[in-house]
Amino acid sequence: MTQLTHTILTIARNTTPRALAATLGDDTLTFDEAWALTARYVNALRRLGVRHGDRVAVQAEFRLEQIGLFFATQYLGAVFAPLNPAFSPDEVERAVAYLKPALLVQDAARAAAFADSLPRLTCVHATFGSDAVAGSTALAPLLAAMADSVDIDSPAHEDEPQAIYLTSGSTGQPKGVVLTHRANWMRSHLGASRFVSAGGRGELLTFPMFHWAGWNYLLENWAHKRAIHFVFTTSGDEIARAIIRHDPAFLYAIPAIWERILASKVPFDGTRLRSVGSGTSKFDPVLMERIAGRFPRAYRGVFYGSTEFGGACSLIEDEIARRPGAVGLPSAGHEARIVDGELQLRGPTVMSGYFELPEQTAEVLQDGWYRTGDLVELDEDGFISITGRAREVIRSGGETIAPAEVELALRDFPGLRGVAIVGLDDPTWGEIVCAVAEIEAGAECPQLDAIRAHLQGRVAAYKHPRRIVGLAELPRTPATGQIMRSRIKQIVQAAMA
């Protein structure tokens, strides 16, 4: 079988055209409707000049029509590049300068906020809906004029890029994780094989759709011709109401979202779910016990992975209680090894590299092995536990945050002599962002709300500190005066113990 991502939709449409494929609120799509929407987007993208090998960047709150845009890029052999809706206009402009897309698509609110930057764009700009800012094309009337069929075979090849997902490097400059059709197809089918028992009731999705895992879970379910149910927000009450409405078989959420679900007062029948999953680099086994109490008939799993590699390790059912804190064994088709304490992975799902960043790619991809940056330990049976990070990037709630980027945005905060951004271990988020402020003797530590307000519009909200600590002096290297984040983290953690 040709391992092209869009064949997942093609097969589902050809075999179960009238089956429910996706929902969001009152909006629904069958597989046949999803195919027709994709065809209109294929024709619209051609009209806008998108060709084989071009990149299409998207920044918008998710709506079902974006599924058509996603599959249309695959059909054309173009590359889908979603941007975080929380990005400020400056962050969007930096991402566009880096990715050099042929087309940038935004929703109306973000297009309006980005209007001042439009004259500097070297790509075509389009806006979801009927209204567009000056210099942009409104997609709704264009799609309405397009046919819902296509007349040529896809020029895409399974070894070509299918998507680019942005993550932060140590400096805060974006790094584009390049995934081929083959790698994404393998991620989807390997993942789909884990929960065949989930039946035909589909999955309730809590991942954001600028993240590879969001699209991956859509593809996993569609590979089994199952529906995927989206939510507008990840509040506990909204997810509880969605469970009542859609009766899903499977639900995956990061620990922070599970806490919201468990705290919700909206009553629902927890015995209907058949599979529940969660995971971060460090997972609290007590949380899984609480999840099991609320969903007593659900098959349970803890999963570990990354944008660069996909799903890598899993810990299933009674293993969770027997090996507390572990992330499990490597998944089918994947190898693992430990070099100088760092976990390295090899398998068919690994990224091709970072877009146009050969040095950064060479740092993490060596002879087919991906260096995760996670420090690990093995037990006597080969089960892996994450003990720390070999690099300074922070992993919080599935997002990667560069300390240097946040520090730079705080350089002009009034009265601040110096600041270090570190990640502190947290059972809910994996890590949380902590600002460590260097303050004069007798001076007061800045308020967290003031720090967060200063960062508003400069960096995305998920990069904002959740805690602030004051030190009289930040440890620095003697030769260069650079702040020593690892030492600062040790000091803060010792003070909190």
N, C-alpha and C positions, 0 to 999 in steps of 0.2 A: 504493500500500500504506500502511495506517495505521502510523505509526512509533511503536508502543508496545513497550516493552521486552519484556513478557511474550509478545508474539506470536512471538518467537524460539523459545521453548519450545513454543508451540502448533503452529507449523509443523513443528518437528522431530518432535514427538509424532505429528502427523497423517501424516507421510510415512515416518518410520523408527521406529515405536513400539518395536520390540524391539532396536534398536541400542544398544550400550553408550554411555552418556552421561557417566558420572563414576565414578572410583574413589578410594578412600582406604584404604590397607592392604588388608584383606580385604573391605571394604564396597564395594558396587557399586550403581549405578542405571542402568536403561535409561531412555529418554525417556518411555516409558509409566509407569514407576514414579515418575519425577520429577514427571510431571503429577498422578498420584494423590496423591503426598505434598503437592504444592502445594494440591490441592483440600482435603485434610484441614486444612491450615494456614489456608486461606481461611475455612473454617467455624469453626475454633478462634479465629481472630482476631476474627471477628464475635461469637463468644460472649464474648470478653474486652472487647468494646465498641469495637474499632477500626473507624473509619469513613473514608469518603472525605476525603482531606486531612490525616488524622492522621499523626503521625510515630511510627515504631517504632524505638527504639534497641536495639542488640544489642551485648553484650560477652561474648565466649566464645572459647575455643579452637575452631578450625573443625572441624566434622563435616558429613557430607553432608546431614544433615537441614536444615541452615541454608539449603540451596538452595531447599527448599520454602518456608521462611519468606520468603526474598528474593522469590521470584516471587509469593507470596501477597500481599505488600504491594503489588506492582505491579498485580495483578488487582483489588484493592480500591480502587485509586487512593490508597493511603497512601504514605508516604515512608519509605524504608529508610535508617537512619542507624547504620552500624556504628561501634563504639568500639574503640580499640586494646586488646587483651587485657592489654597491659603497663601500662595506666593504673592508678594507685593509686586507692583509694576516694575520696580528695579530688578527684582529677582526674575521676573518673566523676561525682561530685556536681556539679562545676562544669559539666561537659558537659551533664548533664541539666537543670540550671537554665537553661542557655542554649538548648537545643533544645526544651524543654518538650514531651517526647513524651507520647503517650497511653499508651504501653506501653514498659517497659524489660525486656528479656530477658537473663538472664545464665546461664552454666553454674553448676554447684553450687559450685565452688571460689570463684568470684568473688562469687556471691550470699552465701556465708558471710562473706567478707571485707567485704562491703558491708552486712551485717546491721544494724550500728549506725545506718546512714544511712536504712534503710527507713522508719522512722517519719516522716521528714521529706519523703518523696516525695509528690508530688501526683498521680502517675500510677500505673497498675496495674503490678505487678511479676510476672514469670513466670520460671520456672527450667526449663532443659532437663533432661529426665530425669524420674525418678519421685519424687525427693526434693526438697523445697523448704523454705526457711527460713520462719519465722513471718511471715505477712503476704504470702506469695508463692503463686502457683499453679503446681503441677507440670504441665509440658506433656505428658509421656508419657501419663498416663491420660486427659487431655483429648483428645489426638489419637486415641487408640484408640477413643474414643466417637464420632468424627466420620465422616461419610460421605466417600468418596473421589471425589465429584462435586460440581459447583456448578451452580446453577440460574438464574443471572441473568447478563446481559452485564456486562462490566467498565465502571464509570463513569469510568475514567481517560481523560484527554485528552493528546494528544501534546505539548502546550505546558505541561503542568503538571509540577511537581517529581516526579521519580522517586526521587532519592536525595540525601542530604546527606553529604559526606565531610569530616571535620574536618582542618584544618591549622592550624599556629600562625601568629599574626601577630607583629609585632615586639615586642609586650609579653608574649607567651606566652598570652594569652587565646585560646581556640579561635575559629576562623573556620570556619563551615560552608559548604563549596562546594556550591551548589545546581545540580543537573543535571536538566534536563527529560528526559522520555521521548524526545523527538526528538533532543536532543543525544547521549544515551547510545546510542540506536539508530544514529545516524550514526557515532559512534565505533566501534561494534562492526562495522558493515558496511564502513566504510572500512578498518579494521584487518584484517578478514577477507580483503579483496581482495588484500592484500599477499602472502599465502602460500597461495594456492589450490593451488600445486604441492605442498604438504605432504602431500597425499593423505589417506587415511581413518584413519591411525594415531593421529591426535590429538596433543595437546600435554602435556608434563610441566610443571606449573605450580609456580613457586618464589615467586610473590608472596604476601604475606599477604592475607587476605580482609577486613581492615578497610580496605584500600586500594582505590581505584577501579580500579586496573590489574588486580587479582585478578579482580574480577567482570567487567571488560572482556574479559579473555582467555577466561573461561568463555563469555561471550556470542559472542565472535568464533568460537570453535570450534563452538558449538552452531548458529550461523548456517549453518555448513557441515555440520551433522549429524555432527561429529567429537567424539570423547570428550575429556574433560579429566581428567588424572591428578594428584591432589594428593599431597603428602607431609606427614608429621607434623612433620618438622624439615627444615631446609635444610643439614644436614651433608653434606659431600662424599660420604661413604660411603652415606648413605641415598639420595641422588639417584642415585648410580651403581647401586645395587641396583634402584631404580625404573626406570632405563633398561633394565636387563636384563629386568625383569619385564614392562614395558608396551610396549617397543619403540616409543617415540614418534617422530613425524616432526619435531616442533618443540620447541625448548627455548630459553626466554629467561631470562636471569638478570642481575642487576646484577654489576659486576666482582668484588665481594667474594665472591659465591656461585660465580662461575666459578673463582676461585682455589681454593676448597674442592674443586670438582669435579676440577680439573686435578691437585690434590695427592692425591686419593684413590688408594689402592692396590687398590681393588676392581676387578677386570678386567671390561671390557665392550667391546662392539664399537662403536667410534665411527664406523664407516662407514655405519651404518644411519640416522643422523639426516640429514634433508633440509634443515632450516633451523635456524640458530642466530642469536640476537640478543642484544644488550646495549645499555647506554647509561647515561650520567649526563651532567651538564652538560659535563664534560670527560672524554673517553675516551682511554685510552692505546692507540694503534694496535698496539703490540707485543703487548698482551694478545690482540687479535683474531688476530694471527699465530699465537700459541700455541694458541688455540682452533681455528684452521683446521688446525693440525698434528694435533690430537686428533680432529677431526671433518672429515676431508678431503673428503667428498662433500657437505657441507652448504652451502647458500646462506646467505650471511652478511649481517647488517644491524646498523647502529648507529642507535638511535632516541632521539630527544629529545622530551620532552613534560612535562606537568604535570597535576595534578589539575584545575586551573582550565580548561585548554584541551584536554587529551587529547593523543594523539600528534600532534606538530607537524612534525617534520623527520626525514628518514632519509638514511642514507648506505649504499649497497648495493655489495656485491661488490668489484670492482677500484677503485671510488671510495675505499675505505677506505685502500688503500695510496697512491693518488695524491694524496689530500688528508688527510694525517695530522693528527689533532686536531680535524677539523671534525665537525659534527653533521649536515651535509648540506643539502639543499634542502627547502623547505616541502612537505608531503605534498599529495596530490590534494585540491583544493577549498579550500586554505588560502593565504592571502596573508601576506607578511611585509614589514616596513619597519623602518628604524632611525631613531630620534629621539633626539638627544643621546646617541648611543652605545648606547641601550637597544633591545633587540629587542621589537617589537610584532607581534602576530599577529591575524588576523581569519579567521573561518570558521564553519561551521555547528555545530561541536562545542564552542564556548565555553560556559562556565557562564552561568547567569542572573545570578549575583552571590553575595555572601556573605549567609547567612541573617540577616535583620534587622540588617544592618550597612550602611546606605546610604552613610555617609561612606567606609568602607573600600572598598566596591564602586566608588564614584565615583573613587577614587584609581587603580584598575587597569583599569576599563572606561570608555573614552572614545570616543564616536562609533563604537561597534562594535569598536574595537581593544582587545586585551588587552595591558597592559603587563607583560611577563614579569619585570622586575627583573633580567634578565641582560644584561650588557654584552657586545657582540659585535663581530666584524669580518667583512667580506665579502671573498672573493677575486674575481678578475676574472670568474669565471663565476657569481657569486652564491651560492657555498657559504658557509655560516654557521659560524663558530667562536666559542665562548664564551670570553671573556677574563676575566670577573669578575662580581661582583654589585653592582648599584646600591643594593641595600638590605642591611640587616644580618642578615637571617635566614640561617640556615645550612642547606644542603642536603646531607644525609649519608645515603648508601644509600637514596635515594628518599624520605626523611623530611625534614620541615621543622621546624627547631628555632629557638626564639626565645631569643636570648642573655639578655634581661632576665629571663625566667622562671627560668633556671638560676642567674643571679646572685642573684636574690631568695631562692632556696632555700639559698644558701650564705652569706647575710648573718650568720647566727649561728654559723658555723664558728669554733671556738676559735682565737684568736690571729691571725685574718685581718683586716688593716687594710682591704683592699679587694680586689675581684676583677673581672676582665673576662672574658667568654666570647666567643671569636672562632672563626671557621672557618678551618682551614688546608687548603690544597689537598692532595689525596691521590689518587693514581691508582686506588686500589681503591674508596674510598668517595665520591669526588667532593670532599667536604670531611670533615674530622674535627673534633670539638669539642675545643677547647683552653681550659683555664682558665689565665689569667694572673694570678698572685697578687702583690699588693703586700706586700712583706715589709720588716721593719725591718733596718737595717744589722747584719750579723753574724748575723741569724736564719736558720734553715733554711727552705727552701721546703717546704710541706706535701707529704706523700706522696700520690701519685695514688690509691692504695687507700683512704686515709682520706677523701679528697674524695668518692670514689664511694660509700663506705659511708655517709657523711653524707647523701647524696642518695637513698639507698635508701628507697623508700616515699613519697618527696616528689615526685619526677618520674619519668617512665617511663625505663627503662634506656637506651633509645636516645638520650636527651638527656644522658647522663653523659659527662664529659670522657674522652678517650682519651689526653690529654697534659696536662702541667702545666708552666708556666714561671714563674719568679720574676723580678720587677722591683723595683728599689728604690722606684720611684714610677710610678704609672699616669698617663699624660698625661690632662689634664682641660681642659674649656673654661674660659677665664678668667672669663666672666660668671656661669655657672651651676654650675660644678664638675662637670659631667657627664663621664663617662669617654668618651674618644675612641677607639672601637673600631677604626676604620679605621687610625688612627695606631698603635695598639697592635699590630694585625696586621702592619703594615709593619715595626715594630721586631722582632717575633718572627721574621718570615720572613727579615729581613736577618741576624739572629743565627744562623739555621739554614743560611744559604747557604754 
